[in-house]
């Protein structure tokens, strides 16, 4: 269904949504890693690795002066200013790190 929405959005605006590209890359990475490892361990760890990597990518981009969330969500949230985008990015990275840590605690106990 989401690919149909992506094609419809492209047909309407002649642009590919950046958020859909990110979701596709993350889904493809997860599927390839699941097929490559074929173990129960990756099935448990992918919910730690993917949010952890995403958090570090968001924070790394902020350190380089680029806000990935602003690039992905700016068309939908046009009323946010620069400081608001930075705060949103830091909070999203924190949420992802918290999610990764909680996943580790839960599946190991």
C-alpha angles and dihedrals in degrees: 000000000000091000088054089052090049092051090047091050091048092049090050100043104015089232131106112231110246092216091057091051090053092048091049093051092048092047092048091048091051093048093048093048092048091051093044098050100035091191138120090237095066090047088059097038099048090076087058101039100047097050090041093053091044091053093050092046091052092048093043091052090050090053089053091051098256125113111209093190090054090050091051101038106028095102090057100041105039095156096068118103127214095270091049092052091050092049090048091051093050092047092047091051089049090050091051092049091048090050091051093049093047091050090054092049094047100047094043094053 
